[in-house]
């Protein structure tokens, strides 16, 4: 009976495995292959070695987009971790309507980056959004155009991303807080340890694996950050919010340089693998320790 169940389950899953292999693995390999060619509008197979990668890292726009991604990543990961953890601590205090607050804080994470980008584009609009509301409240000279200034546009996009991602971190941290033994809290109260020191020196280290998982998930969002940027600024003003994903799409659709675009996509894939590798390694070590 068990053997037949295993065979049935494998037969059911096999079509999805085949589709996944064809649409993901083979397409990734094909894309990586094109990065070693001089493909323009259409794929070509005249291999030119690492020429496209040399051109890629000599391209100022690519370097700028990578720098923007790093700044965006630092802002998103640090902001989401801090705010998400603080929200989890707040909800863990047995607040009233806990289910309501959990839903409110987690809801933004259910939205797509496009919806989030459009919503924040409207909120930060200097003539329609929050700046206009402030002027209606009496501060008639108030001016704020975060998305229109090169120095602040990337940080405005980061604020929108933090707003969306903080709920996910909150949910992960809240699950971790609920798993902490209550005897730890009793012991710290008996010893007279301030609550903030308990969080700083005991709770946060205990939540290390959860923070690590959150960082990996947020890092993937950073590398794939295309929808939010396009919805809010389309890479502007100028190239202030240019990111690698937009660089790749532009070189495929507008600049008709598939080879260079695939080189950029391959570098992004390597970045994703680099972000996932530590997490996979830690999970493997945990399984070995349990076994």
Secondary structure, 3 states (H helix, E strand, C coil): CHHHHHHHHHHHHHHHHHHHHHHHHHHHHHHHHHCCECCCCCCCCCECCCHHHHHHHCCHHHHHHHHHHHHHHHHHHHHHHHHHHHHHHHHCCCCCCHHHHHHHHHHHHHCCHHHHHHHHHHHCCCCCCHHHHHHHCCCCCCCCCHHHCCCCHHHHHHHHHHHHHHHHHHHHHHHHHHCCCHHHHHHHHHCCCCHHHHHHHHHHHHCHHHHHHHHHHHHHHHHCCCHHHHHHCCCCCCCCCCCHHHHHHHHHHCCCCHHHHHHHHHHHHHHHHHHHHHHHHHHHHHHHHHC
